[in-house]
Amino acid sequence: MSSRVVFFGTAELACASLQALATDARFEVVSVVTQPDKPRGRELQVQPSAVKIVALALKFPVLQPKRARDPQFIEEIRALTPDVGVVVAYGQILPQALLDLPRSGFINVHTSLLPRHRGAAPIQASILAGDPETGVTLMKMDAGLDTGPILVQERTPISNEDNSQTLHDRLARIGAELLVETLPRFVSGEILPRPQPEGATYAAKIEKVHGQINWQEPAEVIERKVRAFAPWPGAYTYLEIGGKKRLLKVWKAVIEQNKAAPGTILARDRELVIACGEQALRLLEVQMEGRKRMTAQEFLTGQIVTQILSEPG
């Protein structure tokens, strides 16, 4: 007999888990809950979430409450009589009244090795911290912020080539596989949750301003920001080009062993090398506002970079 599952998710990260549940006969997805459609993109057109697009393609019923604690919405979930709830990158904290509805409670697929990096941006946080590894944690949810007891964890190394996008895609796949492997054993009582150990850290929500490069910081820290903030919000700086101030997003960079005052341009012909608080960064792939992503050499063709600016001015 299949388990009746109510699925909560919004971001692209959740799509792999929803698709995995949809193709497994052990599960019956009785409803998909996602955030309301929102204006997105440059033209701010109202668009559905990534999860809603997948759910509709799979012909699942979709609910989009403004607030998950709305009493009418909670009653809608109660009427579905789910055996278990699954949450992946939904975007709201669920109230205890909702968590208590399924017979087996709710499972959350979280992209870090809890209790490290609780919160909204664990993937970026793991890169920013220089962690050698991260992973996926399946936990039974409580009303706190990623504080529930752990069911299982799976680890994956973080390479120097990883950025938030590559890590996101790998963790989404790991999470989906771990979910369909673990969920039946949890519902049957084979797996018992264990409390999280002490030593929690927190990963706050990422804002666009966090991407601005401070050249006073060590090159190692800035290089991690370049990887952690790709593709969004992007690590960026301001240049003076031909007397004009321009924003430049840095997509890829490597550390060099140069020493000069932070923000000094050490090379600006076929390479763009900028001194940091410690060492320097050679920019490999960049994108000037209004233009496409390109190599630093392509960017410098026909451009005279005068200086690095600390503000948009």
C-alpha positions in Angstrom: 0.0 0.0 0.0 1.4 3.4 -1.0 2.0 6.2 1.5 -0.1 9.4 1.1 2.4 12.3 0.8 1.7 16.0 0.9 4.7 17.8 -0.6 5.8 21.3 0.3 8.4 23.0 -1.9 9.1 26.2 -3.9 12.6 26.5 -5.2 14.3 24.5 -8.0 16.1 22.5 -5.4 12.9 20.8 -4.5 12.0 19.6 -8.1 14.2 16.5 -8.1 12.6 15.3 -4.9 9.1 15.8 -6.2 9.9 14.0 -9.4 11.5 11.1 -7.5 8.3 10.7 -5.4 6.1 10.9 -8.5 7.9 8.0 -10.2 7.9 5.7 -7.2 4.8 3.5 -6.8 5.3 3.4 -3.0 4.1 7.0 -2.7 0.9 8.8 -3.7 1.4 12.6 -3.8 -2.0 13.9 -2.7 -1.1 17.6 -3.0 1.8 19.9 -3.7 2.0 23.1 -1.7 4.1 26.0 -3.0 4.5 29.7 -2.5 2.1 32.0 -4.4 3.1 33.2 -7.9 5.4 36.2 -7.8 6.8 38.9 -10.1 10.2 37.8 -11.4 12.8 38.8 -13.9 13.6 42.2 -15.3 10.1 42.9 -16.5 8.6 41.6 -13.2 6.1 39.4 -14.8 4.1 37.2 -12.4 5.4 33.6 -12.7 4.9 30.3 -10.9 7.5 28.7 -8.8 9.7 26.0 -10.2 7.9 23.4 -8.1 4.5 24.5 -9.4 5.6 24.1 -13.0 6.8 20.5 -12.3 3.7 19.7 -10.2 1.3 20.8 -13.0 3.2 18.8 -15.6 2.8 15.8 -13.3 -0.9 16.6 -12.9 -0.7 17.0 -9.1 -3.2 19.2 -7.3 -1.5 22.5 -6.2 -2.2 24.7 -3.2 -0.6 28.1 -2.8 -1.5 29.6 0.6 0.0 33.0 1.5 0.6 31.8 5.0 1.1 28.2 6.0 -0.4 28.9 9.4 -3.7 30.0 7.9 -6.5 28.0 9.7 -8.4 27.3 6.5 -5.3 26.0 4.7 -4.5 23.7 7.7 -8.0 22.3 7.4 -7.5 21.6 3.7 -4.4 19.6 4.5 -6.3 17.7 7.3 -9.0 16.7 4.8 -6.3 15.1 2.6 -5.4 12.6 5.4 -1.7 12.4 4.5 0.4 9.7 6.0 3.5 11.9 5.9 4.6 15.4 4.8 7.8 16.2 2.9 9.4 19.7 2.8 12.1 20.8 0.5 13.1 24.5 0.1 9.5 25.7 0.8 10.3 29.1 2.3 8.1 29.3 5.4 8.3 27.8 8.8 5.4 25.4 9.4 3.3 25.7 12.6 3.0 22.8 15.0 -0.7 22.5 14.2 0.2 21.6 10.6 3.2 19.4 11.5 0.9 17.3 13.7 -1.5 16.4 10.9 0.2 13.5 9.1 0.4 10.2 11.0 4.2 10.1 10.7 4.8 13.9 10.8 6.9 15.9 8.4 10.3 15.2 6.9 12.6 18.0 5.7 15.3 17.6 3.1 18.0 20.0 4.2 21.2 20.7 2.2 23.8 20.7 4.9 25.1 18.4 7.6 23.0 19.6 10.5 23.4 21.1 13.0 25.9 23.0 10.8 24.3 25.7 8.6 20.8 25.8 9.7 18.7 28.4 7.9 18.0 29.8 4.4 21.3 29.5 2.6 23.3 26.4 3.7 24.8 25.8 0.3 26.4 29.2 0.0 27.4 29.1 3.7 29.3 25.9 3.3 31.4 27.4 0.5 31.9 30.7 2.3 33.2 28.8 5.4 35.7 26.8 3.4 34.1 23.6 4.5 35.8 20.5 3.0 32.5 18.7 2.7 28.8 19.2 3.0 25.8 16.9 2.4 22.1 16.3 2.9 20.3 15.8 6.2 16.8 14.3 6.4 15.2 15.3 9.7 11.8 15.0 11.3 10.5 18.5 11.5 9.5 20.4 14.6 8.4 24.1 14.9 12.0 25.4 15.1 14.4 26.5 12.4 16.0 23.3 11.2 16.1 22.0 14.8 14.3 18.6 14.4 15.9 15.2 15.1 18.0 13.6 12.3 16.9 10.5 10.4 19.9 10.1 8.0 22.7 12.1 6.4 24.8 11.7 3.3 28.1 13.5 2.7 29.8 14.9 -0.4 33.1 16.7 -0.7 33.4 20.3 -1.8 36.0 20.8 -4.5 37.8 24.0 -5.4 35.8 23.9 -8.7 32.4 23.8 -7.0 30.2 26.9 -6.9 26.7 27.2 -5.5 25.1 26.0 -8.8 27.2 22.8 -9.1 26.8 22.0 -5.4 23.0 22.8 -5.6 22.5 20.4 -8.5 24.5 17.6 -6.8 22.7 18.0 -3.4 19.3 18.1 -5.1 20.1 14.8 -6.7 21.5 13.3 -3.5 18.5 14.6 -1.5 16.0 13.1 -4.0 17.7 9.7 -3.9 18.0 9.7 -0.1 14.4 10.7 0.3 12.8 7.8 -1.6 15.3 5.4 0.0 14.5 6.6 3.6 10.8 7.6 3.5 9.3 4.1 3.5 11.6 3.0 6.4 10.7 6.0 8.4 6.9 5.6 7.9 7.2 1.9 8.9 9.1 2.8 12.1 12.3 1.2 11.0 14.3 4.4 11.4 14.1 6.3 14.7 15.1 10.0 14.7 18.1 11.0 16.9 18.6 14.5 18.4 20.9 16.9 16.7 24.3 17.3 18.5 25.4 20.7 19.9 27.3 23.3 18.0 24.7 24.7 15.5 25.7 27.4 13.0 23.3 29.5 11.0 23.2 30.4 7.3 21.3 33.7 6.9 19.4 34.6 3.8 21.6 36.0 1.0 20.9 39.5 -0.2 22.3 41.2 -3.3 24.5 43.6 -1.2 26.4 40.5 0.1 28.0 40.0 -3.3 30.0 43.3 -3.3 33.7 42.5 -3.1 35.8 44.2 -0.4 39.3 44.1 -1.7 40.6 44.6 1.8 39.7 41.0 2.5 42.2 38.1 1.8 42.1 36.6 -1.7 41.0 33.3 -0.2 37.9 34.8 1.3 37.0 36.7 -1.9 37.6 33.6 -4.1 35.1 31.7 -1.9 32.6 34.5 -2.3 33.0 34.3 -6.1 32.0 30.6 -5.9 29.4 30.9 -3.2 27.5 33.7 -5.0 27.5 32.1 -8.4 25.0 32.4 -10.0 23.2 34.7 -7.6 23.7 37.4 -6.5 27.1 37.2 -8.0 30.4 38.6 -6.6 30.8 42.1 -8.1 33.1 45.1 -8.0 33.1 48.5 -9.6 35.6 49.6 -12.2 36.4 52.9 -13.9 36.5 52.3 -17.6 37.1 55.3 -19.9 36.2 57.7 -17.2 32.9 55.9 -16.4 32.0 53.7 -13.4 30.8 50.2 -14.4 29.7 47.2 -12.4 31.7 44.0 -13.1 30.4 40.6 -11.9 33.2 38.1 -11.3 32.2 34.5 -12.3 35.5 32.8 -11.8 38.9 33.7 -10.2 42.1 32.1 -8.9 44.5 33.2 -6.2 47.9 34.6 -7.1 51.0 35.2 -4.9 51.3 39.0 -5.4 51.5 41.7 -2.8 50.4 45.3 -3.2 47.9 47.7 -1.7 44.4 46.2 -1.7 42.4 47.2 -4.9 45.6 47.8 -6.9 45.4 46.5 -10.5 48.5 44.5 -11.0 47.9 43.5 -14.6 45.4 44.9 -17.0 46.5 43.9 -20.5 45.8 40.2 -21.3 45.0 39.5 -17.7 43.1 41.3 -14.9 44.9 40.8 -11.6 43.8 42.7 -8.5 45.6 42.9 -5.2 43.6 41.9 -2.0 44.2 42.3 1.7 46.4 39.2 1.4 47.6 37.9 -1.9 45.7 38.8 -5.2 43.0 37.5 -7.5 43.4 36.8 -11.2 39.9 37.2 -12.7 39.2 34.4 -15.3 35.5 35.0 -16.2 33.6 38.2 -15.8 30.5 40.0 -16.9 30.1 43.7 -17.2 26.6 45.1 -16.6 24.5 44.9 -19.8 26.9 42.5 -21.5 27.3 38.7 -21.7 29.6 36.5 -19.6 33.1 36.3 -21.1 36.8 35.5 -20.3 38.8 38.3 -18.8 40.9 38.4 -21.9 37.8 38.9 -24.1 36.6 41.6 -21.7 39.9 43.5 -21.8 39.9 43.7 -25.6 39.3 47.4 -26.3 38.8 48.2 -22.6 41.1 50.4 -20.6 40.5 49.7 -16.9 41.7 52.7 -15.0 41.0 51.7 -11.3 39.0 49.7 -8.9 36.2 51.7 -7.1 34.8 50.8 -3.7 31.4 52.3 -4.4 29.1 52.6 -7.4 29.6 56.4 -7.0 
